[in-house]
């Protein structure tokens, strides 16, 4: 298990439904889909999955704002960020540039925070 996940506590770490869809896409698109799908499902099973449906208003409001100010981001990133914002969760991502555009979102980049 990732050191950061262990420090935060697995019960404090979540995946969005959109992230799960992206993980399944990656597994299906891999060189060995059967093996990768098995590993992906084992990984997903470690976390609680947060649904997108309760974040729809946040998604619409933030996408409209970012469109208005000319800083729109890709829909899946917007959906993942909206879920984190709606549930007052820390968004862990390496895509700080895009997701950091969402107003009031708290972001941590565990990739760059790891010792080399």
N, C-alpha and C positions, 0 to 999 in steps of 0.2 A: 504494500500500500504506500502511496505517496506520503512523504514525511509531513507535508502541509495538511493533508487530510487527517492523518493520525493526530497531529497537534490540535486541529480544530475539533476533532471528534466526528466520526462518520455520521452520527445522528444529527449533526449540525450542517451536513452537506447534502445538497439536493441537486437533482437534474430537472430541467424543464422538459415538457413533452416535445418541444421543438428540438432540443439537444438530443433526445432519444432518437427522434426521426433522423437526424443528421448522423448519429452513430450507426444506425441501421443502414443508411445509404453507404457510408464508408465501408461497412462490413460486406455488403452485397457487391460493392465495386472493387473489392480487394482481389489479390492474386489467388487467395484461397478462401472463398466465401464461407464454406462450411466451418472450417476451423475458426476463422475470424468472427463469424456469427456466434459461435459457441462462447468465445472469449468476450464478445460484446455483451451478450446476455448475462454472463456471469458478472461483468462489471456493472451493468445497469441494476442488477438485483441487489447490489450493495446500498443503493440509495433510495430515498423517497423521491417520487416523481411528482412535480408540480404541474397541474393542468394549466393550459393556456386560457380557458374560457373565462375565468374570473379576472383576466387582465386585458380583455378586449377594449374596454373604454380607455385604459391607460395607453394601449397600443395606438388607438386612433388619435388621441389627444397629442401624444408625443410625436407621432409621424406627421400630423398636420403642422405642428410647430416646427419640426426640423425641415419640412418642405418649405414652409413660409420663410425661414431664415436661410434657405439654400444649402442645408447641410444634411439632407436626407441620407439614410443608411438603408442597406439591403433589408428586405422584409423579414427574413429569418432572424437576422441580428436584432432587428427592431422588436420582434416578438419575444426573443429570449431576454432582452433588456427590459421590456415591459413587464414580464413576469417577475424579474428580480425587483424592479421598482415597486410594483403593486404590493408585493409581499415584504417590503423593507428588508430585502436580503442583500448581502454583499455579492456583487457580480465578480466571479473569478474568471478572468479571460486574458488572453494575450492580445486581443483586439481592442486595446485601450482607446486607440484613435477613434474608431467608429462608435463603440458603446459609450465612451465618455461624453458623447454629444447629448445623451439623454439627460435632461435636467434632473438634478437631485439624486442621481444614481451613485452608489458607492462601489468603487472598483478596486480590486486587488489583482495584480499580475503575479501569480505564483511562479511562473516560468522565469521571470527576471529576478524574482526575490530569492531564488534558490542559489546556494553557494555553488561556485564553478568547480 
